[in-house]
Amino acid sequence: MKRILALILILSLLFTAACVPTDSDPDPTPPETPTPAEETPQPASPDDMGAEELAELQRITRWMFEQQVLPSVIFQGHEGRDMIAAFMEQSDTDSMKELLVFFWEYTAETMITLELGDVFSPNELGLGAEHIVAVTVETLDEDWLAFIIKMYDIEQVRTSTYIGILYSETAGFRFYTLEQSYGFHMFCFRNALGRGSYFEIENDREAFIEAIMYVL
């Protein structure tokens, strides 16, 4: 992706250079009388956003990442899920975390652009890579492997504290979340058709894994 963006930038610079007249080019028009320069508006600052507006941006970005982007990779993208399955079988948590950070940064940058324009970076708005806290791999039984992803807890309704991506050679993928609700946490699932919830559980890793084992 960075190579593509760099190529686009280089091509745009070359095009601009080709359109700028050289000193030898004739200038058929007389120089214009200079006009006073208008005051350049100062760029916005993250401090200009209210706390509620910033929290809502963080919440909706997390929801998009957890409920739309990651599930689409798991249930729709062959390349992405093949890569995740390979990482899981190799217990390659470092590569899995790098992949998650890539998709997180893509989601954050997209949401910032849609909501605010291309003004702020994710780090300026509390949407940096720290939202992906840790990734571990678990062998649940003879059939199922799982990536257990600890997410930064922003204490917002319908955002996850843990995400479980499961894989079996015979049964394929499963996707589970432990989500903040109204004063408690719910064990939920996501599949190709939609999402739903099972039951309330404690907000910790062991309870999350136990709930996954219960519904398998």
BAKEGU-36180 format. One record per residue: residue number from 0; residue in one letter; z, x, y of N, C-alpha, C in turn. Coordinates in Angstrom, 2 decimals. Layout:
<recs>
REC    n  res     n.up   n.east  n.north    ca.up  ca.east  ca.north     c.up   c.east  c.north
REC  NUM    a        Z        X        Y        Z        X         Y        Z        X        Y
...
</recs>
This chain:
<recs>
REC    n  res     n.up   n.east  n.north    ca.up  ca.east  ca.north     c.up   c.east  c.north
REC    0    m     0.00     0.83    -1.20     0.00     0.00      0.00     0.00     0.86     1.25
REC    1    k     0.86     1.90     1.30     0.91     2.77      2.47    -0.42     3.48     2.67
REC    2    r    -1.07     3.87     1.57    -2.37     4.53      1.69    -3.40     3.58     2.29
REC    3    i    -3.36     2.31     1.89    -4.30     1.33      2.44    -4.07     1.15     3.93
REC    4    l    -2.79     1.01     4.32    -2.49     0.85      5.74    -2.91     2.07     6.54
REC    5    a    -2.70     3.27     5.96    -3.10     4.49      6.66    -4.61     4.55     6.82
REC    6    l    -5.34     4.11     5.79    -6.80     4.11      5.87    -7.27     3.13     6.94
REC    7    i    -6.66     1.94     7.00    -7.02     0.97      8.03    -6.78     1.54     9.41
REC    8    l    -5.64     2.23     9.58    -5.32     2.81     10.87    -6.35     3.87    11.26
REC    9    i    -6.71     4.74    10.32    -7.69     5.79     10.60    -9.03     5.19    10.99
REC   10    l    -9.47     4.16    10.24   -10.75     3.53     10.54   -10.73     2.86    11.91
REC   11    s    -9.59     2.24    12.26    -9.50     1.59     13.57    -9.54     2.62    14.68
REC   12    l    -8.94     3.78    14.47    -8.97     4.84     15.48   -10.38     5.39    15.64
REC   13    l   -11.09     5.56    14.52   -12.45     6.04     14.58   -13.34     5.05    15.32
REC   14    f   -13.14     3.75    15.05   -13.94     2.74     15.73   -13.68     2.76    17.23
REC   15    t   -12.41     2.90    17.60   -12.05     2.96     19.02   -12.67     4.17    19.69
REC   16    a   -12.62     5.32    19.00   -13.19     6.55     19.56   -14.69     6.41    19.74
REC   17    a   -15.35     5.71    18.82   -16.81     5.55     18.92   -17.19     4.66    20.09
REC   18    c   -16.28     3.78    20.52   -16.58     2.84     21.60   -16.21     3.36    22.97
REC   19    v   -15.52     4.49    23.06   -15.12     5.03     24.36   -16.23     5.91    24.88
REC   20    p   -16.74     5.66    26.12   -17.84     6.49     26.63   -17.37     7.91    26.90
REC   21    t   -18.28     8.86    26.70   -17.98    10.27     26.98   -18.24    10.55    28.45
REC   22    d   -17.92    11.77    28.90   -18.10    12.15     30.29   -19.57    12.16    30.69
REC   23    s   -20.49    12.37    29.71   -21.92    12.44     30.01   -22.56    11.07    30.13
REC   24    d   -21.83    10.02    29.75   -22.39     8.68     29.82   -22.52     8.25    31.29
REC   25    p   -23.64     7.61    31.66   -23.77     7.13     33.03   -22.79     6.00    33.30
REC   26    d   -22.31     5.90    34.52   -21.38     4.85     34.90   -22.07     3.99    35.95
REC   27    p   -22.69     2.88    35.56   -23.50     2.09     36.47   -22.69     1.28    37.48
REC   28    t   -21.41     1.12    37.27   -20.61     0.29     38.17   -19.68     1.15    38.99
REC   29    p   -19.45     0.79    40.25   -18.53     1.56     41.07   -17.10     1.37    40.60
REC   30    p   -16.25     2.33    40.88   -14.85     2.19     40.46   -14.18     1.04    41.18
REC   31    e   -13.35     0.31    40.46   -12.64    -0.82     41.04   -11.45    -0.34    41.84
REC   32    t   -11.11    -1.12    42.85    -9.91    -0.81     43.63    -8.69    -1.06    42.77
REC   33    p    -7.83    -0.06    42.63    -6.66    -0.26     41.77    -5.76    -1.35    42.30
REC   34    t    -5.20    -2.13    41.40    -4.27    -3.21     41.76    -2.88    -2.82    41.31
REC   35    p    -1.87    -3.34    41.98    -0.49    -3.01     41.58    -0.25    -3.39    40.13
REC   36    a     0.39    -2.48    39.42     0.67    -2.73     38.00     1.72    -3.81    37.86
REC   37    e     1.46    -4.72    36.92     2.44    -5.76     36.65     3.61    -5.18    35.88
REC   38    e     4.76    -5.75    36.09     5.95    -5.28     35.38     5.82    -5.57    33.89
REC   39    t     6.00    -4.55    33.08     5.89    -4.71     31.64     7.14    -5.38    31.09
REC   40    p     6.97    -6.50    30.36     8.16    -7.15     29.82     8.87    -6.25    28.81
REC   41    q    10.18    -6.26    28.86    10.96    -5.44     27.95    11.00    -6.10    26.57
REC   42    p    10.93    -5.31    25.50    10.98    -5.89     24.16    12.32    -6.56    23.89
REC   43    a    12.27    -7.57    23.04    13.51    -8.27     22.68    14.41    -7.36    21.88
REC   44    s    15.67    -7.69    21.86    16.67    -6.93     21.13    17.32    -7.82    20.10
REC   45    p    17.76    -7.27    18.96    18.49    -8.10     17.99    19.73    -8.74    18.61
REC   46    d    20.28    -8.09    19.67    21.45    -8.67     20.34    21.13    -9.99    21.01
REC   47    d    19.82   -10.24    21.27    19.43   -11.49     21.91    19.54   -12.68    20.95
REC   48    m    19.60   -12.41    19.66    19.71   -13.48     18.67    21.16   -13.89    18.53
REC   49    g    21.39   -15.18    18.40    22.73   -15.66     18.15    23.15   -15.37    16.72
REC   50    a    24.45   -15.37    16.49    24.96   -15.08     15.15    24.47   -16.09    14.13
REC   51    e    24.41   -17.37    14.52    23.94   -18.39     13.59    22.45   -18.22    13.28
REC   52    e    21.66   -17.86    14.28    20.23   -17.66     14.07    19.98   -16.48    13.14
REC   53    l    20.73   -15.39    13.33    20.59   -14.22     12.47    21.02   -14.53    11.05
REC   54    a    22.14   -15.24    10.90    22.62   -15.60      9.57    21.62   -16.49     8.84
REC   55    e    20.98   -17.40     9.57    19.99   -18.29      8.95    18.76   -17.50     8.50
REC   56    l    18.33   -16.52     9.30    17.21   -15.68      8.91    17.55   -14.91     7.64
REC   57    q    18.75   -14.37     7.56    19.17   -13.65      6.36    19.23   -14.58     5.16
REC   58    r    19.73   -15.79     5.37    19.85   -16.73      4.26    18.47   -17.13     3.71
REC   59    i    17.56   -17.49     4.61    16.25   -17.95      4.15    15.45   -16.80     3.54
REC   60    t    15.66   -15.58     4.02    14.97   -14.44      3.43    15.48   -14.19     2.02
REC   61    r    16.78   -14.28     1.85    17.33   -14.11      0.51    16.84   -15.22    -0.43
REC   62    w    16.81   -16.45     0.07    16.35   -17.55     -0.78    14.89   -17.34    -1.20
REC   63    m    14.05   -16.92    -0.27    12.65   -16.67     -0.60    12.52   -15.57    -1.64
REC   64    f    13.30   -14.50    -1.49    13.23   -13.40     -2.45    13.70   -13.85    -3.83
REC   65    e    14.84   -14.55    -3.87    15.45   -14.90     -5.15    14.77   -16.07    -5.85
REC   66    q    14.28   -17.04    -5.08    13.77   -18.27     -5.68    12.25   -18.38    -5.68
REC   67    q    11.56   -17.53    -4.94    10.11   -17.61     -4.87     9.43   -16.31    -5.29
REC   68    v     9.77   -15.21    -4.62     9.05   -13.96     -4.87     9.31   -13.42    -6.27
REC   69    l    10.59   -13.21    -6.61    10.89   -12.67     -7.94    10.42   -13.59    -9.06
REC   70    p    10.70   -14.91    -9.00    10.18   -15.76    -10.07     8.66   -15.73   -10.20
REC   71    s     7.94   -15.60    -9.09     6.48   -15.54     -9.18     6.04   -14.27    -9.89
REC   72    v     6.77   -13.17    -9.68     6.46   -11.92    -10.40     6.71   -12.10   -11.89
REC   73    i     7.82   -12.77   -12.21     8.20   -12.94    -13.62     7.30   -13.92   -14.35
REC   74    f     6.99   -15.05   -13.73     6.33   -16.14    -14.44     4.84   -16.28   -14.15
REC   75    q     4.32   -15.53   -13.16     2.91   -15.66    -12.82     2.14   -14.34   -12.85
REC   76    g     2.80   -13.24   -12.55     2.09   -11.97    -12.45     2.19   -11.14   -13.71
REC   77    h     1.08   -10.98   -14.43     1.10   -10.24    -15.69     1.48    -8.78   -15.46
REC   78    e     0.92    -8.16   -14.42     1.20    -6.75    -14.19     2.67    -6.51   -13.89
REC   79    g     3.24    -7.36   -13.05     4.64    -7.20    -12.68     5.57    -7.37   -13.85
REC   80    r     5.37    -8.41   -14.65     6.30    -8.63    -15.75     6.11    -7.62   -16.87
REC   81    d     4.89    -7.12   -17.06     4.69    -6.05    -18.04     5.43    -4.79   -17.62
REC   82    m     5.41    -4.51   -16.33     6.12    -3.35    -15.81     7.63    -3.52   -15.99
REC   83    i     8.13    -4.72   -15.69     9.56    -4.98    -15.83     9.98    -4.89   -17.29
REC   84    a     9.19    -5.43   -18.20     9.50    -5.33    -19.62     9.55    -3.88   -20.07
REC   85    a     8.63    -3.06   -19.60     8.62    -1.64    -19.97     9.86    -0.94   -19.42
REC   86    f    10.22    -1.21   -18.18    11.43    -0.61    -17.59    12.66    -1.00   -18.40
REC   87    m    12.70    -2.26   -18.82    13.86    -2.75    -19.56    13.97    -2.07   -20.92
REC   88    e    12.86    -1.96   -21.63    12.87    -1.33    -22.94    13.21     0.15   -22.86
REC   89    q    12.90     0.79   -21.72    13.21     2.20    -21.52    14.56     2.41   -20.83
REC   90    s    15.27     1.32   -20.55    16.54     1.37    -19.80    16.38     2.12   -18.49
REC   91    d    15.26     1.91   -17.84    14.93     2.62    -16.60    15.39     1.78   -15.40
REC   92    t    16.68     1.86   -15.11    17.24     1.08    -14.02    16.81     1.61   -12.65
REC   93    d    16.57     2.91   -12.55    16.15     3.48    -11.26    14.79     2.92   -10.83
REC   94    s    13.83     2.90   -11.76    12.51     2.37    -11.42    12.57     0.88   -11.15
REC   95    m    13.43     0.16   -11.89    13.57    -1.27    -11.65    14.13    -1.52   -10.25
REC   96    k    15.12    -0.73    -9.85    15.68    -0.91     -8.51    14.63    -0.61    -7.44
REC   97    e    13.84     0.43    -7.65    12.77     0.75     -6.69    11.78    -0.41    -6.57
REC   98    l    11.45    -1.02    -7.70    10.53    -2.16     -7.67    11.15    -3.34    -6.93
REC   99    l    12.42    -3.61    -7.17    13.10    -4.69     -6.48    13.16    -4.45    -4.98
REC  100    v    13.46    -3.21    -4.59    13.50    -2.88     -3.17    12.12    -3.07    -2.54
REC  101    f    11.06    -2.71    -3.26     9.70    -2.91     -2.76     9.44    -4.39    -2.47
REC  102    f     9.78    -5.26    -3.43     9.55    -6.69     -3.23    10.49    -7.25    -2.16
REC  103    w    11.71    -6.72    -2.08    12.63    -7.17     -1.04    12.10    -6.81     0.35
REC  104    e    11.65    -5.58     0.52    11.14    -5.16      1.83     9.90    -5.96     2.21
REC  105    y     9.05    -6.24     1.23     7.88    -7.09      1.49     8.32    -8.47     1.97
REC  106    t     9.31    -9.06     1.29     9.80   -10.38      1.68    10.41   -10.35     3.07
REC  107    a    11.25    -9.37     3.33    11.93    -9.28      4.63    10.93    -9.10     5.76
REC  108    e     9.98    -8.20     5.60     8.99    -7.97      6.65     8.14    -9.21     6.89
REC  109    t     7.79    -9.91     5.82     7.00   -11.14      5.97     7.78   -12.21     6.71
REC  110    m     9.04   -12.41     6.36     9.84   -13.44      7.00    10.10   -13.11     8.47
REC  111    i    10.34   -11.84     8.77    10.56   -11.44     10.16     9.31   -11.72    10.99
REC  112    t     8.14   -11.37    10.44     6.89   -11.60     11.15     6.65   -13.09    11.38
REC  113    l     6.92   -13.91    10.37     6.71   -15.35     10.51     7.67   -15.98    11.51
REC  114    e     8.91   -15.52    11.51     9.92   -16.14     12.35     9.96   -15.57    13.77
REC  115    l     9.72   -14.25    13.89     9.96   -13.59     15.17     8.75   -12.80    15.68
REC  116    g     7.72   -12.65    14.87     6.63   -11.76     15.23     6.94   -10.35    14.79
REC  117    d     5.99    -9.48    14.98     6.13    -8.09     14.53     6.92    -7.30    15.58
REC  118    v     8.22    -7.60    15.66     9.05    -7.01     16.72    10.15    -6.13    16.14
REC  119    f    10.85    -6.65    15.13    12.01    -5.97     14.59    11.71    -5.39    13.22
REC  120    s    12.47    -4.38    12.84    12.44    -3.85     11.49    13.53    -4.56    10.68
REC  121    p    13.41    -4.59     9.34    14.46    -5.22      8.52    15.85    -4.64     8.78
REC  122    n    15.95    -3.33     8.96    17.26    -2.72      9.18    17.92    -3.23    10.45
REC  123    e    17.14    -3.50    11.48    17.70    -3.98     12.74    18.34    -5.35    12.59
REC  124    l    17.89    -6.12    11.60    18.36    -7.50     11.45    19.24    -7.68    10.23
REC  125    g    19.75    -6.57     9.70    20.62    -6.66      8.53    19.89    -7.07     7.28
REC  126    l    18.61    -6.71     7.18    17.77    -7.07      6.03    17.22    -5.84     5.33
REC  127    g    18.01    -4.78     5.31    17.59    -3.54      4.67    17.77    -3.56     3.16
REC  128    a    17.50    -2.42     2.56    17.53    -2.30      1.10    18.92    -2.44     0.51
REC  129    e    19.96    -2.45     1.36    21.33    -2.60      0.86    21.56    -3.95     0.20
REC  130    h    20.64    -4.90     0.37    20.79    -6.20     -0.29    20.65    -6.07    -1.81
REC  131    i    19.96    -5.04    -2.29    19.90    -4.76     -3.73    20.99    -3.74    -4.02
REC  132    v    22.14    -4.19    -4.49    23.31    -3.31     -4.61    23.20    -2.41    -5.83
REC  133    a    22.96    -2.99    -7.01    22.94    -2.20     -8.24    22.14    -2.93    -9.31
REC  134    v    21.59    -2.15   -10.23    20.84    -2.70    -11.37    21.35    -2.03   -12.65
REC  135    t    21.72    -2.84   -13.63    22.12    -2.32    -14.93    21.31    -3.03   -16.00
REC  136    v    21.23    -2.41   -17.18    20.52    -3.02    -18.30    21.52    -3.31   -19.41
REC  137    e    21.37    -4.47   -20.04    22.28    -4.89    -21.09    21.49    -5.32   -22.33
REC  138    t    22.01    -4.97   -23.51    21.50    -5.50    -24.77    22.37    -6.68   -25.14
REC  139    l    21.82    -7.88   -25.03    22.62    -9.09    -25.26    22.77    -9.39   -26.74
REC  140    d    21.69    -9.23   -27.50    21.73    -9.36    -28.95    20.50    -8.67   -29.51
REC  141    e    20.16    -8.92   -30.76    19.04    -8.22    -31.38    17.69    -8.62   -30.78
REC  142    d    17.63    -9.72   -30.05    16.38   -10.18    -29.46    16.27    -9.96   -27.95
REC  143    w    17.38   -10.08   -27.25    17.34   -10.15    -25.79    17.87    -8.91   -25.10
REC  144    l    17.08    -8.42   -24.15    17.52    -7.40    -23.20    17.61    -8.06   -21.82
REC  145    a    18.41    -7.47   -20.95    18.57    -8.07    -19.63    18.79    -7.02   -18.56
REC  146    f    18.16    -7.24   -17.42    18.52    -6.54    -16.20    19.52    -7.43   -15.45
REC  147    i    20.69    -6.89   -15.17    21.68    -7.59    -14.36    21.67    -6.96   -12.97
REC  148    i    21.31    -7.74   -11.98    21.11    -7.25    -10.62    22.25    -7.76    -9.74
REC  149    k    23.01    -6.85    -9.19    24.07    -7.23     -8.25    23.47    -7.26    -6.85
REC  150    m    23.60    -8.41    -6.19    23.09    -8.59     -4.84    24.23    -8.51    -3.83
REC  151    y    23.91    -8.06    -2.64    24.88    -8.05     -1.55    25.27    -9.49    -1.22
REC  152    d    26.57    -9.75    -1.19    27.06   -11.12     -0.99    27.11   -11.43     0.51
REC  153    i    26.18   -12.24     0.98    26.17   -12.63      2.39    26.95   -13.92     2.62
REC  154    e    27.55   -14.46     1.54    28.42   -15.64      1.64    27.71   -16.82     2.30
REC  155    q    26.49   -17.04     1.84    25.70   -18.17      2.32    25.33   -19.06     1.14
REC  156    v    25.33   -20.36     1.37    25.05   -21.33      0.31    23.65   -21.10    -0.26
REC  157    r    23.56   -21.18    -1.59    22.31   -21.05     -2.36    21.73   -19.64    -2.29
REC  158    t    22.57   -18.65    -2.05    22.16   -17.26     -2.22    22.94   -16.67    -3.38
REC  159    s    22.35   -15.71    -4.05    22.90   -15.21     -5.31    23.78   -13.98    -5.10
REC  160    t    24.81   -13.90    -5.92    25.59   -12.67     -6.00    25.13   -11.83    -7.20
REC  161    y    24.58   -12.49    -8.22    24.00   -11.80     -9.37    22.71   -12.50    -9.79
REC  162    i    21.76   -11.70   -10.27    20.52   -12.21    -10.84    20.35   -11.58   -12.21
REC  163    g    19.97   -12.39   -13.19    19.71   -11.87    -14.53    18.26   -12.11   -14.91
REC  164    i    17.55   -11.04   -15.22    16.19   -11.14    -15.74    16.22   -10.73   -17.20
REC  165    l    15.90   -11.65   -18.08    15.98   -11.41    -19.52    14.58   -11.30   -20.11
REC  166    y    14.49   -10.50   -21.20    13.20   -10.35    -21.87    13.40   -10.25   -23.37
REC  167    s    12.55   -10.97   -24.09    12.49   -10.90    -25.55    11.02   -10.80   -25.95
REC  168    e    10.72    -9.95   -26.91     9.33    -9.81    -27.35     8.78   -11.11   -27.90
REC  169    t     9.64   -11.93   -28.50     9.17   -13.17    -29.12     9.25   -14.36   -28.17
REC  170    a    10.24   -14.39   -27.28    10.46   -15.56    -26.44    10.06   -15.37   -24.99
REC  171    g     9.74   -14.14   -24.59     9.30   -13.92    -23.23    10.45   -13.69   -22.25
REC  172    f    10.32   -14.26   -21.04    11.27   -14.00    -19.97    12.15   -15.22   -19.69
REC  173    r    13.37   -14.92   -19.23    14.28   -15.92    -18.69    14.82   -15.38   -17.35
REC  174    f    15.20   -16.30   -16.46    15.65   -15.92    -15.12    16.87   -16.75   -14.75
REC  175    y    18.00   -16.08   -14.51    19.24   -16.78    -14.19    19.84   -16.23   -12.89
REC  176    t    20.61   -17.08   -12.21    21.27   -16.66    -10.97    22.70   -17.17   -10.96
REC  177    l    23.56   -16.43   -10.26    24.91   -16.88     -9.94    24.94   -17.10    -8.44
REC  178    e    25.04   -18.37    -8.02    24.79   -18.73     -6.63    26.04   -19.27    -5.93
REC  179    q    26.15   -18.87    -4.66    27.18   -19.43     -3.80    26.90   -20.91    -3.57
REC  180    s    27.94   -21.73    -3.74    27.83   -23.15     -3.44    28.88   -23.48    -2.38
REC  181    y    29.34   -24.71    -2.35    30.28   -25.15     -1.32    31.72   -24.92    -1.80
REC  182    g    32.17   -23.68    -1.64    33.52   -23.33     -2.04    33.66   -22.88    -3.49
REC  183    f    32.56   -22.79    -4.22    32.58   -22.32     -5.61    31.23   -21.69    -5.92
REC  184    h    31.04   -21.20    -7.14    29.80   -20.55     -7.55    29.22   -21.26    -8.77
REC  185    m    27.89   -21.41    -8.75    27.20   -22.11     -9.83    26.31   -21.16   -10.62
REC  186    f    26.30   -21.38   -11.93    25.38   -20.68    -12.82    24.10   -21.49   -12.89
REC  187    c    22.98   -20.87   -12.50    21.71   -21.59    -12.35    20.58   -20.90   -13.10
REC  188    f    19.47   -21.59   -13.24    18.29   -21.02    -13.88    17.07   -21.26   -13.02
REC  189    r    16.07   -20.45   -13.25    14.75   -20.62    -12.60    13.70   -20.39   -13.67
REC  190    n    12.67   -21.24   -13.71    11.56   -21.04    -14.64    10.25   -21.33   -13.93
REC  191    a     9.16   -21.40   -14.69     7.85   -21.59    -14.09     7.69   -22.96   -13.44
REC  192    l     8.52   -23.92   -13.83     8.38   -25.28    -13.32     9.32   -25.59   -12.16
REC  193    g    10.39   -24.84   -12.03    11.34   -25.13    -10.96    12.68   -24.48   -11.24
REC  194    r    13.73   -25.05   -10.66    15.05   -24.50    -10.80    16.05   -25.60   -11.11
REC  195    g    17.24   -25.20   -11.59    18.30   -26.16    -11.87    19.60   -25.42   -12.05
REC  196    s    20.68   -26.17   -12.25    22.00   -25.56    -12.41    22.64   -26.03   -13.70
REC  197    y    23.55   -25.19   -14.21    24.27   -25.52    -15.43    25.71   -25.96   -15.13
REC  198    f    26.54   -25.01   -14.66    27.95   -25.31    -14.47    28.58   -24.25   -13.55
REC  199    e    29.76   -24.55   -13.10    30.50   -23.65    -12.22    31.12   -22.52   -13.05
REC  200    i    31.05   -21.30   -12.52    31.69   -20.15    -13.18    32.34   -19.27   -12.11
REC  201    e    33.11   -18.31   -12.57    33.72   -17.34    -11.67    32.65   -16.40   -11.11
REC  202    n    32.90   -15.90    -9.93    31.94   -15.00     -9.27    32.19   -13.56    -9.69
REC  203    d    31.86   -13.26   -10.94    31.93   -11.87    -11.40    30.91   -11.62   -12.50
REC  204    r    30.65   -10.37   -12.73    29.57    -9.95    -13.64    29.82   -10.42   -15.07
REC  205    e    31.05   -10.27   -15.55    31.36   -10.62    -16.93    31.18   -12.12   -17.17
REC  206    a    31.64   -12.93   -16.23    31.47   -14.38    -16.37    29.99   -14.76   -16.37
REC  207    f    29.21   -14.06   -15.57    27.77   -14.31    -15.51    27.11   -14.00   -16.85
REC  208    i    27.44   -12.86   -17.43    26.85   -12.48    -18.72    27.30   -13.46   -19.82
REC  209    e    28.56   -13.85   -19.81    29.07   -14.81    -20.79    28.32   -16.14   -20.68
REC  210    a    28.04   -16.57   -19.46    27.31   -17.83    -19.28    25.89   -17.72   -19.81
REC  211    i    25.25   -16.56   -19.58    23.91   -16.35    -20.11    23.91   -16.43   -21.64
REC  212    m    24.87   -15.75   -22.25    24.95   -15.76    -23.72    25.18   -17.19   -24.23
REC  213    y    25.94   -17.98   -23.49    26.26   -19.34    -23.92    25.00   -20.22   -23.97
REC  214    v    24.11   -20.05   -23.00    22.94   -20.95    -22.94    21.74   -20.42   -23.72
REC  215    l    21.77   -19.19   -24.18    20.63   -18.66    -24.94    20.48   -19.37   -26.29
</recs>
